[in-house]
Structures are given as structure tokens and as C-alpha cells.
Amino acid sequence: MVLGRVAHYAIDGVLLSTVLAGIRRSSGFTPETSNISDPTLRSIADRFLGVGETIFDMAQATAVNSDYFKKDSRR
């Protein structure tokens, strides 16, 4: 029961981090981690955001190499 809840929160965290990475890529806005005064928490926040960047890159590479996606001609 507890392990399922931990896994659920971990997956939710990865999804949130991936959404933040997508927002950063599409708009240029990103959370300002330099405002976090504690260096340990700042490092954790940077790693958290880095996981989202990695997942976003993997999803983007999968879409580029897939036959199910095509580039939008309006862009």
C-alpha cells in the first residue's frame, strides 16, 4: 500500500517536471531556482527539473522517429 503511494507520487513528480520542461521549451519561462536560499534544496530542485528535461527529450526523440507523428506545416 505504501509502496504504491510512493510510486504514484514519484510518477506525478516526473509528469510535473516534464510539463515544466515543455513550458520552458515552448515559452522560455522557467522556475527561478536561484531564489532558493538553501543549497541542498536548490540542488534537489535543479535535479527535479533536469529529470523533466530528460523525459521531454526522450519523448520528443520518440515522436520525431515515429510514423505516427508528422511535422506541422504551419510552424
C-alpha positions as CSV (number, residue, x, y, z in Angstrom):
1,M,0.0,0.0,0.0
2,V,2.7,2.5,1.0
3,L,4.9,1.5,-2.0
4,G,2.1,2.1,-4.4
5,R,1.5,5.6,-2.9
6,V,5.3,6.4,-3.2
7,A,5.3,5.2,-6.8
8,H,2.2,7.3,-7.5
9,Y,3.8,10.4,-6.1
10,A,7.1,9.7,-8.0
11,I,5.2,9.4,-11.3
12,D,3.3,12.6,-10.5
13,G,6.5,14.4,-9.8
14,V,8.1,13.2,-13.1
15,L,5.0,14.3,-15.0
16,L,5.0,17.7,-13.4
17,S,8.7,18.1,-14.1
18,T,8.1,17.1,-17.7
19,V,5.3,19.7,-18.1
20,L,7.6,22.4,-16.7
21,A,10.3,21.3,-19.2
22,G,7.7,21.6,-22.0
23,I,6.7,25.1,-20.8
24,R,10.3,26.1,-20.8
25,R,10.9,24.8,-24.3
26,S,7.8,26.4,-25.8
27,S,7.8,29.8,-24.0
28,G,11.2,30.3,-22.4
29,F,9.8,30.7,-18.9
30,T,11.3,28.5,-16.2
31,P,11.2,28.3,-12.4
32,E,13.9,30.5,-10.8
33,T,15.8,28.1,-8.6
34,S,18.4,30.7,-7.7
35,N,15.8,32.2,-5.4
36,I,16.0,29.1,-3.2
37,S,18.4,30.1,-0.4
38,D,19.2,26.5,0.9
39,P,21.8,25.0,-1.5
40,T,20.6,21.5,-0.8
41,L,17.0,22.3,-1.7
42,R,18.2,24.3,-4.8
43,S,20.2,21.2,-5.9
44,I,17.2,19.0,-5.5
45,A,15.0,21.4,-7.5
46,D,17.6,21.6,-10.3
47,R,17.8,17.8,-10.4
48,F,13.9,17.6,-10.3
49,L,13.8,19.9,-13.3
50,G,16.6,18.0,-15.0
51,V,14.6,14.8,-14.9
52,G,11.8,16.5,-16.7
53,E,14.2,17.8,-19.4
54,T,15.5,14.2,-19.9
55,I,12.0,12.7,-20.2
56,F,10.9,15.5,-22.5
57,D,13.9,14.9,-24.7
58,M,13.2,11.2,-24.9
59,A,9.5,11.8,-25.7
60,Q,10.5,14.3,-28.4
61,A,13.0,11.9,-29.9
62,T,10.4,9.2,-30.0
63,A,7.9,11.4,-31.7
64,V,10.5,12.5,-34.3
65,N,11.3,8.9,-35.2
66,S,7.7,7.7,-35.2
67,D,5.5,7.2,-38.2
68,Y,2.5,8.3,-36.1
69,F,3.7,12.0,-35.9
70,K,4.4,14.5,-38.6
71,K,5.8,18.0,-38.5
72,D,3.1,20.7,-38.5
73,S,3.4,22.7,-41.7
74,R,2.1,25.8,-40.0
75,R,5.3,26.3,-38.0
